[in-house]
Amino acid sequence: MKHTKIKDLLCCTKPLTDVTAKGWVRTFRNNQFIALNDGSCLNNIQCVVDFENTPEETLKRITTGAAISVTGDLVESQGKGQKYEIQVKKIEILGDSDAEKFPMQPKKHSLEFLRANAHLRVRTNAFGAIMRVRSVLAYAVHKYFQDKGFVYVNTPVITGADAEGAGEMFQVTALPLDNLPKNETGGIDYKQDFFGKHTNLTVSGQLEGETFAMALGQIYTFGPTFRAENSNTSRHLAEFWMIEPEVAFNDLDDNMDLAEDFIQYVVKYALDNCTEDLQFLEQRLIEEEKNKPQAERSEMALIEKLKFVLENNFKRVSYTEAIDILKDSTPNKKKKFQYIIEEWGADLQSEHERFLVEKHFKCPVILYDYPANIKAFYMRLNEDQKTVRAMDILFPGIGEIVGGSQREERYDVLVEKMRVLGIDEEELWWYLDTRRFGTAVHSGFGLGFERLVLFVTGMTNIRDVIPFPRTPQNAEF
């Protein structure tokens, strides 16, 4: 039988007869009042059972977590808290739930407990809200780029190229691990592997994306990426989703303009389309922070913080200026930073990025022109020969949310950088071809989707904004 979403029933403007709703029982009170939720919205609909005319056996099966179907009349509610309720004429148990064993009881659970039950946590209000916001943000990403005429490109998940040169990659092999074939030098003979070479899960679709931008003008990727980085922090995942636009003929200034416009668009889209869920998450954050010292609480409420990003231009600051600010800062002079800034060339840590955003400028910050030796090989070398046309966007509570650059379009400069860093030219012959045949200035950036979701939802741990987090020693579910 067809049914109506609870979201649509709650938005009705007049009573209706013979409606059917399906969902999962949140609570069942006094053998009479069912709070039913189907995931279409934050709120439950109250279903009133005529318990005197309902079989005892059926009433016993209406338990927290059970899937049910109810048919009845949508009428104006006599009680407080809801405009309409369903006066139930017919009830069907679709799937039983043992109330004593069901983990998601109607009480407050810790985030650690919910992570251990990631397959069921989405049935809670908080995670239902987070995942609906995540879905809307994903749609907004595609809408933004499609409306601007970008081409969506699916870059490989399995690759022989390391875009970042970091070496922290997950290896892909079909070789028998208990009997690895060896070559004449005693090393592993990857020629016998499935792909005939050493391959990994991708850390970025950027290099392949560049080749498409140099034919289609403006492209974007949006897919899973992987880092075998042994980081057990609230900001790192081993598997996450990346948004990576690449645009031919864009320089670094164009790149910064695009990134700022893009972020403001998707944040506004979420504000306009997730009002109820964001209000709930804002209240959740306020309650959570009541237990923290005043100094550790957010300076702005969640929705105010999102509007702040929309209403303020991002401050653009060179790396050199940022180093001077950090060197002269009170936490640096008093050695409050874990990593003390002593000289130009230091690789900025999260504590430095957050100081610049939250304490010094008090707005989102774009840092640009980083030292060449702490950035990837493909970034365009500046005339000073020591900095590159790189940019990072820093956000309150998050630190770096975007990393990008103007790409090195000059063949001879790129090859020299690869030689200095020991990057095999033969492995990237196809990438170098884009500099041999019709090279041009081009730029792009990468935005970790989970960090965006983290910012918009006000959550504090990245493991809580992806359905099934993959982290060191954890590949459950």
C-alpha positions as MATLAB code, in Angstrom:
seq = 'MKHTKIKDLLCCTKPLTDVTAKGWVRTFRNNQFIALNDGSCLNNIQCVVDFENTPEETLKRITTGAAISVTGDLVESQGKGQKYEIQVKKIEILGDSDAEKFPMQPKKHSLEFLRANAHLRVRTNAFGAIMRVRSVLAYAVHKYFQDKGFVYVNTPVITGADAEGAGEMFQVTALPLDNLPKNETGGIDYKQDFFGKHTNLTVSGQLEGETFAMALGQIYTFGPTFRAENSNTSRHLAEFWMIEPEVAFNDLDDNMDLAEDFIQYVVKYALDNCTEDLQFLEQRLIEEEKNKPQAERSEMALIEKLKFVLENNFKRVSYTEAIDILKDSTPNKKKKFQYIIEEWGADLQSEHERFLVEKHFKCPVILYDYPANIKAFYMRLNEDQKTVRAMDILFPGIGEIVGGSQREERYDVLVEKMRVLGIDEEELWWYLDTRRFGTAVHSGFGLGFERLVLFVTGMTNIRDVIPFPRTPQNAEF';
ca = [
       0.000    0.000    0.000;
       1.209    3.486   -0.799;
       2.021    5.669    2.157;
       2.605    9.381    2.792;
       5.865   10.695    4.230;
       5.585   11.995    7.767;
       7.181   15.259    6.634;
       4.271   15.805    4.233;
       1.642   14.841    6.816;
       3.070   17.345    9.304;
       2.909   20.072    6.628;
      -0.779   19.478    5.880;
      -3.116   22.467    6.136;
      -6.340   20.487    6.694;
      -7.452   17.149    8.154;
      -7.403   14.098    5.875;
      -9.135   10.733    5.940;
      -7.552    7.320    5.454;
      -3.874    8.250    5.362;
      -1.159    5.619    5.704;
       2.201    6.285    7.357;
       5.101    3.865    7.724;
       8.145    4.218    9.918;
       9.929    3.158   13.095;
       8.560    3.508   16.604;
      10.474    5.993   18.723;
       8.271    5.636   21.818;
       4.962    4.039   22.812;
       3.231    5.529   25.858;
       0.275    4.339   27.900;
      -0.564    1.643   25.345;
      -2.020    4.520   23.321;
       0.434    7.095   21.923;
       3.006    6.071   19.280;
       5.760    8.518   18.261;
       6.494    7.445   14.667;
       9.451    8.599   12.563;
      10.291    7.664    8.970;
      13.498    9.697    8.516;
      11.895   12.248    6.180;
      12.200   14.955    8.840;
      13.274   15.587   12.399;
       9.820   15.425   13.951;
       7.734   12.372   14.781;
       4.035   12.114   14.133;
       1.831   11.040   17.020;
      -0.390    8.068   16.244;
      -3.233    7.453   18.704;
      -4.204    3.797   19.109;
      -7.647    2.639   20.245;
      -6.091    0.215   22.690;
      -9.425   -1.158   23.893;
     -10.155   -2.457   20.398;
      -6.589   -3.488   19.470;
      -5.466   -7.068   20.170;
      -3.169   -7.359   23.203;
      -0.699   -9.337   21.091;
      -0.373   -6.404   18.648;
       0.074   -3.852   21.437;
       2.939   -5.904   22.894;
       4.744   -5.777   19.548;
       4.662   -1.949   19.342;
       8.148   -1.456   20.802;
      10.973    1.057   20.338;
      12.662    0.325   17.014;
       9.827   -1.724   15.522;
       8.788   -0.945   11.929;
       5.038   -0.419   11.592;
       2.368    0.770    9.181;
      -0.605    2.760   10.450;
      -3.729    3.784    8.583;
      -6.237    6.258    9.946;
      -7.516    9.820    9.881;
      -5.230   12.850   10.155;
      -6.967   15.075   12.706;
      -6.130   18.167   14.710;
      -4.276   17.125   17.840;
      -5.906   17.550   21.248;
      -2.521   17.564   23.007;
       0.387   19.995   22.973;
       3.470   19.735   20.778;
       1.901   18.814   17.457;
      -0.696   20.309   15.146;
      -1.933   17.026   13.697;
      -2.000   13.399   14.765;
      -3.247   10.150   13.269;
      -6.282    8.489   14.835;
      -5.330    4.891   14.027;
      -7.924    2.588   12.451;
      -5.519   -0.148   11.342;
      -2.027   -1.058   12.475;
       0.382   -3.577   10.999;
       3.705   -4.688   12.498;
       6.189   -4.818    9.609;
       9.247   -5.751   11.636;
       9.568   -6.558   15.332;
      12.227   -5.086   17.616;
      13.270   -6.582   20.937;
      12.985   -3.490   23.130;
      15.429   -4.831   25.716;
      18.158   -5.492   23.147;
      17.615   -2.518   20.786;
      20.601   -0.161   21.438;
      18.885    3.107   20.482;
      16.736    3.585   23.558;
      14.832    6.905   23.939;
      17.511    8.507   26.101;
      20.730   10.501   25.614;
      23.619    8.385   24.307;
      27.289    9.359   24.176;
      28.845    9.941   20.754;
      31.340    7.150   21.495;
      28.470    4.704   22.096;
      26.773    5.834   18.885;
      29.981    5.363   16.846;
      30.085    1.773   18.078;
      26.535    1.415   16.695;
      27.009    3.333   13.450;
      24.549    1.042   11.656;
      21.736    2.197   13.971;
      22.813    5.685   15.099;
      21.109    7.319   12.123;
      17.787    6.472   13.831;
      18.551    9.122   16.445;
      17.480   12.757   15.982;
      21.050   14.067   15.869;
      22.336   11.669   13.231;
      19.164   11.851   11.175;
      19.667   15.630   11.075;
      23.391   15.356   10.249;
      22.823   12.941    7.376;
      19.992   14.995    5.892;
      22.232   18.093    5.983;
      25.054   16.060    4.409;
      22.714   14.976    1.601;
      21.568   18.543    0.923;
      25.182   19.799    0.902;
      26.145   17.096   -1.618;
      23.295   18.186   -3.879;
      24.352   21.841   -3.487;
      27.909   20.951   -4.582;
      26.648   19.457   -7.839;
      24.091   22.226   -8.373;
      26.712   24.963   -7.971;
      29.120   23.516  -10.517;
      26.457   22.301  -12.951;
      24.771   25.728  -12.964;
      28.154   27.269  -13.821;
      28.744   24.877  -16.733;
      31.399   22.688  -15.096;
      31.738   19.108  -16.358;
      31.529   16.380  -13.701;
      34.433   13.948  -14.111;
      34.886   10.570  -12.402;
      38.604   10.106  -11.786;
      40.094    6.687  -10.913;
      39.922    5.255   -7.411;
      42.813    2.888   -8.220;
      45.909    4.698   -9.459;
      49.643    4.375   -9.953;
      50.180    8.098   -9.299;
      50.680    9.773   -5.920;
      49.307   13.275   -6.386;
      50.558   14.582   -3.054;
      53.964   12.910   -3.040;
      53.245   12.014    0.571;
      53.636    8.258    0.286;
      50.807    7.625    2.786;
      48.732    5.477    0.450;
      46.787    2.241    0.680;
      48.335   -0.346   -1.613;
      46.093   -2.336   -3.961;
      47.245   -5.830   -4.862;
      45.897   -9.188   -5.991;
      49.200  -10.950   -5.217;
      49.136  -13.794   -2.655;
      50.433  -12.156    0.523;
      51.727  -15.451    1.908;
      53.782  -16.164   -1.219;
      54.805  -12.893   -2.883;
      56.616  -13.283   -6.230;
      60.115  -11.773   -6.276;
      62.074  -10.127   -9.076;
      65.761  -10.586   -9.862;
      66.798   -8.010   -7.228;
      64.784   -9.685   -4.478;
      61.994   -7.108   -4.441;
      58.313   -7.805   -5.012;
      57.615   -8.492   -8.702;
      54.660   -6.209   -9.353;
      54.714   -7.152  -13.030;
      52.863  -10.289  -11.928;
      50.199   -8.264  -10.115;
      46.718   -7.612  -11.525;
      47.641   -4.257  -13.096;
      51.244   -5.220  -13.870;
      52.562   -2.430  -11.673;
      52.489   -1.004   -8.137;
      49.043    0.580   -7.539;
      47.246    2.358   -4.691;
      43.926    3.840   -3.675;
      43.843    7.473   -4.759;
      44.674   10.365   -2.442;
      43.326   12.862   -4.983;
      41.781   12.996   -8.442;
      43.603   16.242   -9.168;
      46.242   15.096  -11.668;
      43.682   13.284  -13.817;
      41.289   16.213  -13.356;
      43.880   18.620  -14.735;
      44.069   16.661  -17.983;
      40.305   17.042  -18.444;
      40.351   20.744  -17.562;
      42.916   21.224  -20.336;
      40.320   19.978  -22.826;
      36.922   20.822  -21.323;
      37.842   24.148  -19.685;
      36.276   23.683  -16.272;
      35.650   20.396  -14.513;
      35.042   19.081  -11.011;
      35.366   15.732   -9.279;
      33.438   14.605   -6.210;
      34.406   11.179   -4.963;
      36.113    9.048   -2.312;
      39.805    9.492   -1.510;
      42.058    7.592    0.875;
      44.980    8.420    3.178;
      46.927    5.751    5.075;
      47.870    8.365    7.639;
      48.018    6.987   11.175;
      46.170    9.971   12.658;
      43.724    9.297   15.469;
      42.388   12.846   15.646;
      38.960   14.457   15.475;
      39.839   15.927   12.048;
      41.204   12.937   10.101;
      39.671    9.972    8.308;
      41.326    7.222    6.264;
      38.463    7.350    3.745;
      36.718   10.616    2.928;
      35.091   12.477    0.047;
      36.807   15.234   -1.906;
      35.478   17.994   -4.127;
      38.117   19.072   -6.654;
      37.450   21.668   -9.359;
      40.109   22.404  -11.986;
      39.805   25.397  -14.306;
      41.844   26.209  -17.397;
      43.021   29.848  -17.732;
      42.365   30.605  -14.017;
      45.215   32.090  -11.987;
      45.492   32.031   -8.183;
      43.260   35.090   -7.705;
      40.544   33.478   -9.841;
      40.987   30.296   -7.811;
      40.475   32.140   -4.516;
      37.391   33.887   -5.927;
      35.915   30.547   -7.035;
      36.578   28.817   -3.712;
      35.070   31.641   -1.662;
      31.988   31.899   -3.877;
      31.523   28.126   -3.851;
      31.721   27.782   -0.059;
      29.341   30.678    0.518;
      26.873   29.178   -1.979;
      26.731   25.706   -0.398;
      26.521   27.108    3.151;
      23.627   29.367    2.106;
      21.933   26.445    0.360;
      22.061   24.444    3.588;
      20.727   27.395    5.608;
      17.846   27.843    3.167;
      16.939   24.152    2.914;
      17.805   22.581    6.291;
      16.322   25.117    8.700;
      14.678   22.629   11.069;
      17.679   20.288   11.234;
      20.166   23.155   11.727;
      18.062   24.652   14.525;
      18.050   21.266   16.240;
      21.836   20.873   15.796;
      22.380   24.395   17.113;
      20.424   23.555   20.278;
      22.335   20.279   20.592;
      25.638   22.187   20.448;
      24.476   24.686   23.082;
      23.544   21.828   25.433;
      26.854   20.046   24.795;
      28.911   23.155   25.495;
      27.206   23.877   28.826;
      29.618   21.384   30.392;
      32.688   23.150   28.957;
      34.585   26.073   30.529;
      33.479   29.431   29.107;
      36.796   29.867   27.272;
      36.207   26.646   25.291;
      32.663   27.454   24.201;
      31.857   28.700   20.706;
      31.759   32.469   20.445;
      28.765   32.255   18.110;
      25.757   29.977   17.927;
      25.774   27.620   14.931;
      23.399   29.493   12.630;
      25.004   32.828   13.532;
      28.402   31.334   12.609;
      27.102   30.137    9.240;
      25.608   33.554    8.491;
      28.896   35.162    9.525;
      30.665   33.208    6.749;
      28.084   34.440    4.244;
      28.205   38.067    5.300;
      31.984   38.545    5.530;
      34.582   38.473    2.796;
      37.387   36.041    3.472;
      40.559   37.812    4.603;
      43.443   37.210    2.169;
      46.842   37.087    3.846;
      50.233   35.955    2.524;
      52.049   33.169    4.348;
      54.851   35.646    5.128;
      52.413   38.072    6.806;
      50.872   35.161    8.747;
      54.270   34.038   10.051;
      54.999   37.571   11.299;
      51.625   37.688   13.084;
      52.179   34.275   14.675;
      55.762   35.036   15.749;
      54.576   38.172   17.548;
      51.457   36.551   19.047;
      51.013   36.149   22.802;
      50.600   32.324   22.725;
      53.841   32.037   20.729;
      55.804   34.380   23.003;
      54.469   32.623   26.117;
      55.123   29.214   24.527;
      51.446   28.262   24.714;
      51.573   26.819   21.183;
      52.561   23.161   21.022;
      54.611   24.044   17.925;
      56.477   27.314   18.471;
      56.886   29.521   15.387;
      60.533   30.581   15.260;
      61.242   31.333   11.623;
      59.867   31.672    8.120;
      59.372   28.286    6.456;
      57.523   26.552    9.291;
      54.661   24.247    8.297;
      51.581   25.716    9.976;
      49.670   23.429   12.342;
      45.969   23.443   13.207;
      46.604   25.519   16.350;
      48.243   28.270   14.251;
      45.486   28.223   11.636;
      42.762   28.456   14.267;
      44.574   31.305   16.064;
      44.649   33.337   12.845;
      40.950   32.724   12.158;
      39.417   32.717   15.633;
      41.608   35.106   17.613;
      43.438   37.446   15.238;
      41.259   38.132   12.182;
      37.968   36.719   13.542;
      36.806   35.732   10.060;
      37.614   33.058    7.451;
      41.167   33.488    6.139;
      42.818   32.610    2.828;
      46.583   32.147    3.179;
      48.602   32.229   -0.042;
      52.174   32.087   -1.398;
      53.561   29.305    0.787;
      57.211   28.161    0.894;
      57.848   25.807   -2.020;
      59.549   23.165    0.133;
      56.427   22.449    2.235;
      54.055   22.188   -0.743;
      53.445   19.685   -3.543;
      55.522   19.507   -6.724;
      52.746   20.658   -9.084;
      52.298   24.157   -7.579;
      53.518   27.107   -9.645;
      56.846   28.541   -8.577;
      56.841   32.305   -7.944;
      59.448   34.684   -9.297;
      61.196   34.749   -5.904;
      62.072   31.054   -6.486;
      61.192   30.194   -2.881;
      57.379   30.432   -2.698;
      54.599   28.850   -4.735;
      51.168   30.044   -5.838;
      49.379   27.949   -3.214;
      46.385   28.861   -1.097;
      44.630   27.379    1.935;
      41.265   28.491    3.300;
      41.023   28.425    7.091;
      37.726   28.243    8.997;
      36.800   28.747   12.644;
      36.706   25.505   14.602;
      38.120   23.554   11.671;
      41.411   25.047   10.540;
      42.166   24.190    6.905;
      39.036   23.392    4.908;
      40.395   24.019    1.374;
      43.819   23.558   -0.179;
      44.579   24.654   -3.714;
      47.001   26.321   -6.069;
      47.776   27.687   -9.468;
      49.358   24.688  -11.182;
      52.861   24.781  -12.653;
      52.165   25.048  -16.388;
      55.809   25.410  -17.522;
      57.172   22.061  -18.689;
      60.844   22.689  -17.898;
      60.116   24.098  -14.413;
      57.805   21.185  -13.569;
      60.317   18.570  -14.740;
      63.107   20.185  -12.704;
      60.917   20.176   -9.567;
      60.097   16.499  -10.122;
      63.795   15.639  -10.501;
      64.716   17.457   -7.297;
      61.979   15.603   -5.405;
      62.802   12.232   -6.952;
      59.446   11.865   -8.718;
      59.618    9.448  -11.659;
      58.971   11.284  -14.938;
      58.126    8.039  -16.715;
      55.348    7.302  -14.224;
      53.756   10.686  -14.942;
      54.504   10.921  -18.675;
      50.791   11.463  -19.362;
      50.635   14.355  -16.868;
      53.661   16.005  -18.446;
      51.972   15.742  -21.862;
      49.519   18.455  -20.773;
      52.552   20.765  -20.533;
      53.967   19.584  -23.860;
      50.805   20.051  -25.897;
      48.942   23.327  -25.482;
      49.867   24.229  -21.931;
      48.160   27.183  -20.269;
      47.727   28.749  -16.837;
      45.248   26.702  -14.801;
      44.247   26.335  -11.167;
      42.190   24.213   -8.820;
      41.533   23.276   -5.234;
      40.404   20.406   -3.051;
      37.775   20.614   -0.336;
      37.329   17.733    2.081;
      33.560   17.239    2.082;
      33.461   15.929    5.664;
      35.173   19.070    6.960;
      32.486   21.128    5.249;
      29.762   18.967    6.828;
      31.560   19.269   10.182;
      31.470   23.062    9.952;
      27.845   23.319    8.817;
      26.466   20.869   11.402;
      28.529   22.174   14.328;
      29.802   18.693   15.166;
      33.293   18.486   16.670;
      34.471   15.053   15.488;
      34.750   14.183   11.804;
      33.749   10.576   12.578;
      30.239   11.843   13.284;
      29.553   13.348    9.844;
      30.227   10.307    7.623;
      27.981    7.226    7.700;
      30.676    4.651    8.488;
      34.009    6.203    9.538;
      37.259    4.499    8.523;
      40.064    5.265   10.950;
      43.230    3.482   12.221;
      42.294    0.053   13.640;
      38.653    0.566   12.669;
      36.916   -0.786    9.557;
      33.755   -1.969   11.301;
      30.482   -2.278    9.347;
];
